[in-house]
Amino acid sequence: PLCAANIDNEWIPSCPTHLKPVVGIKFDTLQQGISFYENYARLSGFDTRLYSTKKRKSDGKISLKYCVCNKEGFKETPKLQSNCKKKRPITRMGCNARITLKLINDQDNYIIFSFHEGLTHPLTTPNSAHHTKQSRNLTLAHKKYFMDNSHANIELLNPTD
């Protein structure tokens, strides 16, 4: 995706306007709203994660759902342990891109209540978009293989090395 930095040092994704979230768009279900934002993010060159949920006390229905960029916020720096061999990369950069989906009280529909478009990090290029978490399609066998190697602290080498 092509994008331009604006005055606030945020990256604005270039995306067709009919695929861009707009405050007030209505969805029949919460999952449709989440899928809409995930599709927008995938086409724009970033990943998302589900952040927070607020439920109504009266019936337990989800009244607000926040979907954010996967680089939102900052992780605490872990205390180094003497037996820790693997360093984890910094993945959170304080990105503010997010969408808030709100339940319409008299219906079981959701609307886009708020939307922040700007990202504080460069976006994925089309050539490397297949590396994003949402674009990867791993089978259960692949996931188990990677988890077993991770638990055994075995690094997977690049065949060209």
Secondary structure, 3 states (H helix, E strand, C coil): CCEEECCCCCEEECCCHHHCCCCCCEECCHHHHHHHHHHHHHHHCCCEEEEEEEECCCCCCEEEEEEEECCECCCCCCCCCCCCCCCCCCCCCCECCEEEEEECCCCCCEEEEEEECCECCCCCCHHHHHHCCCCCCCCHHHHHHHHHHHHCCCCCCCCCC
